[in-house]
Amino acid sequence: MSNVRVFRRNDGSVGIRNHLFILPAVVCANQVAIDVARRNPKFKYIEHQHGCAQIGADLIQTQRVFSNLAIHPNAYASLFVGLGCEGIIAKNLYEDTKARTEKPLGFVSIQGSGGTLKAQSKVEMWLADREDEVPHVPQTEVDWGEIRIGLLMDQPFLENESRQVHRVIDSLLETGVSLVLSSDAERYVPHSFAHVNHIDHGDIARDQLSLMRAGSNGLETATGLTASGAHLIVHLASEPHAFGTPLLPVVRFSLSEASFGACPDDFDGRLLTDADVFDLINETREVIEGKPAVAESLGMDDFALYRIGPTV
């Protein structure tokens, strides 16, 4: 299969989008991100309830996911926003993440700036400088082997739907891409893989096929797949869905004629025959090269973080 056109980063990695990303490190910093993004809808952000009053495995997981989102391949630059008295020390998270990447990263503290409005002004100035840099990011043609795809699936599937899932996985692997599946889809791992690397939720995937610990619902799993470094998600759905993610496209194909007929505007296509598998691969290629997926066109920038234990 021919190459795909993408953006080359300074560290040699590639991205399929050039997002400028505002990442509140704590729930109390949400409003800064929300207000800036409302005035500048092209900027991406997440809204969440984490970063404070978390302990143990959940605190570690939140830090890991936030750090991996900040260095996501589809983000040209990311800006951490902290309050100044959070559970996750935002400045430390920023510094630890900066040590892992050549990507432009920034940090703004609300208390250190003198309040919310002054922090918003700093965020907007930093993003304006990065926006001037984005047009100069070089594009290049690369082999499909430099692309990583997260595969999200509804469970369980009917027998015919399961056959289509296997066909999609085989067809995607034939292109040379790397795949990240959620752990609840282990049954669909091709027999040709004698060993598959299991990774934690939101951990970086590095092998051609990885199994990531799933979240408790589709959106949580999509967040984890995003943090794993997937450039896009292919969602094989048996039910209607209406969610996307801020940093990567979700290419959603319906395995159910009834679901597609009921909500056609929420799908990129349907997956009922072998010919539809070919259409899915073609659609995936077009989205990689810049065509908006349906979820992107509808402005679906959703976020949900899987929680391991209770919040105190």
N, C-alpha and C positions, 0 to 999 in steps of 0.2 A: 504494500500500500504506500502511496506517495506521502511525502513529509507534510507536516502541519506548520503553520506560521504562528509564532509566539513572540513574547518579549524576553530578551536575554538580560539577566541581572549581572551586577558587577562581580558576584562570586561564582558566576558560571551557570547558576541554576536558571530555570525559566518560569515564567508566569503567563497565564492566559488573560489576565485582566491587570489593570494598573490602579488599583484602589488606593485611596488615602483613608486611613482607618483610625478612628478615635476609640480608645479602649479604656473605659472607666475601670480602675483597679478595685473599686469598692462601690457598693450600692449608693453611698452618699455622694458620689461623683457623677451619677447618671445625668443629672439635670444639665450640667455643663455640656456633655456630649449631645444630649437631646436638643438643646437650644441652638448650638452651633450647627448641627445637621439640619434642623428645620430651616435655618436661614440659608444653608448651603446643601441642598438635597443630594448633590453629587458625592458628598463625603459619606463614608460608611461608619457605622457605630453599632455597639451592642448596648442593650439595657438589661440589667440583671439585678439580683438581690443578694449577691455574694460578696466575698472579700472581708467580711467582718463576722464575728461570733461563729467562726468555723474552727474546728479542731481536727487533729489527727489526719486520717486519710483524705477527708474532704478538703482540708486546707491545702494539702500537698497537691491534690488533683486540680483544684482551682488554679493554683499557681502554675502548674504544668500546662493546663489548657490555655490560660491567658498568654503565657509566654509563647506557646506554639502558634496561637492565633496572630500574635504580633509579628512573627517572622513568616507568616503564611506566604507562599510563592505568588499569590495573586494580589498581595498588598505591596505597592511600591514603597510606601512609608507608613509607619504606625506611631501613634502618640498615646502614651499612657497619661491618664488624668487621675491624680490621687487627692484625697482630702487632707491628710496630714496626721490623722490619728486612727488609721484603719488597722484591721487585723492583719491583712496582707500589706506589708510596708511597700508602698508603691515605688518609692525611689530605689529600693533594693531590687524589686522585680524588674524595673527598668534597667538597672545596671547589670544584673545577671543576664537579662535577655540581650542587651547590647553586646556583651562579650561573646555571644553565639552567632552573630550575624554581621554582614557588611551593609545591611539594609538601613536606610535613614530612620532612626528612632528618636523620639522626643519624650520629654516628661514635663508636666505642669502640675504644680501643687496648688490647690484652692486656697488653703490657709497661707501657704508661702507666697501666694500672689496678692494677698490682701482681700480675698473674697471671691464670690462667684463671678461677678461681672468682669473683674480684672483677669481672672483665670480664662474666661471665655475669649477675651481680647487676645491673650497670649496664644491660645489654641488656634484662633483664626489667623494670626500672623504667621505662626509656624506652618500651618497648612497652606497658606497662600504662597510661601516660599517653595514648598514641595510641589505645588501645582504648576509652578513655572518650570520645574525640572522634568515633569512627566512627559511632555512632548519629545524630549530628547532621548528617551529610552529606546534603544535599538530593537528592531524586529528582525527575526531570523527564521529560517526554515530548519526544523529539527525532526529527527526520527520520532515516531510514536513512543519509542522506548523512554523518552524523557518525560512522558506524561503519566501522571498517577490519577486513577479514577477510584472514587469511593462508590461501592455498590450497596444501595439501600433497598431492602425488600420487605414487602408485607408478608406476614406469616399467619396461618399456614396457606399453602397453595393447593389448588386442585391438581390432579394428575397432568392434565394438558398444560396448565400454567407452569408446573415444575419443568416440563420438557422445554418450554420456551426459555426459562431461566437458565438451564444448562446450555442452550444454544447461544444465548447472549454472552455468557461467561466465556465459552469456547471462542466465540467470534472476537470478543474484545482481546483476549489473550493472544489470538493470532495476529493482531495488529502490532503486538509488542509492548503494549502499555503495562504498567504495574497496577494491580488491583488491591484494594482494601475492602474486605468483607467484614460484617459484624459477626460476632461469635455465634449468634443464633442461626447463622446461615452456613455453618460448617458442613452440613450435609451436601452442599453444592460445590465443595472443593473438588476439582477434577482429580481422577485417580492417578493421573500422571505426576502429581505432586506428592512425593513420598513424605516430605516434611513441610509443614507450614508454620511460619513464625507467629506466635500469639503475642499480641502487644496489649498494653493497658489502654483504658479508655482515653482517647486524646493524645496518645503517645505517637511520636514520629514513626511512620512506616518506612522501611528501607529495603524490603525484599520485593520480588516480583509479585508475590501473593502473600498478604498478611491477614490475620484474623484479629480484629479489635474487639475488646469487651464492649458489648452493646449497652445502650442506655435503657431506660424503662419505657421509652416510646420513640417514635420515628424521629421527632425533632431533636431529642437528646442525642440519639445515635448520629444524626446528621451533623450536630455540633462536634461530636467526637471525631467523625470522619474528616471534617474540615481541619481540626487541630492536628490530625495525622499527616497533613500535607497534601491531601488530594487536591488536584486542580479543579475538578468538578465532580458532582455526584450524579450517577445514573440511578434513578428510582424506578424500580419495577413494582407497580402498584396494582393491587386487586380491588382497592377501595378508592373513592374520591379523596383527594388531599388538597390542601391549600396552604402550603408553607414553603419557604425558601430559606436561604442563608445570606448573610451580608457579604461574604468574601468569595463565594464560588457559585457558579450556576448549578441548578438542579434540573437535569433533563429527565422528565417524568413521562414514562410510557405505561399505558393501561393494559393490564392483562385480562381485563373484563370488558366485554362489549357493553354490558349494562352500565358499568361505571363510566365508560367513555361517553355513552349516549346521554347519561344524566348530567355530566359536567364536562363537556368537551373543551371548554375554555381553560380548564386547569391542567390539561395534558399537552405534551409536545407530540404525542402520537399514540398509536395503539399497537399492541404486540400479540397478534393472534395467529399469524402464519410465518413461515420461514422468510417470506419476502419482507415482512415487517422487521425482522432482525437486521436485514440489509439497510432498511430505512433508519433504524436506530443508530447504526454505526455512522451513516451519512450525517444524521442530525448531530451526533456527538462531534463529528469533525467540524461541522459548521459553527457549533457553539464554541469549540476550542478556539476557532479563528475569529471570534468576535460576535457572532449572531447571538442576540439575547435569547436565553431560554424563556419559556412562558413565565416561570416564577420571577425571573428578573424583570420582564416586561410589566408584570403586575406589581412590582415593588415589594415583593415578599422578602423582607430582611428580618427573619425570625431567629431567636436564640433561646436555648434551654440547656442548662447544664445539669447533667446527671449527678445526683447526690448519693453518696454511699451510705451515710449514717444520718442520724437526726441532727438538726441544727439547734444549738443552745443559745 
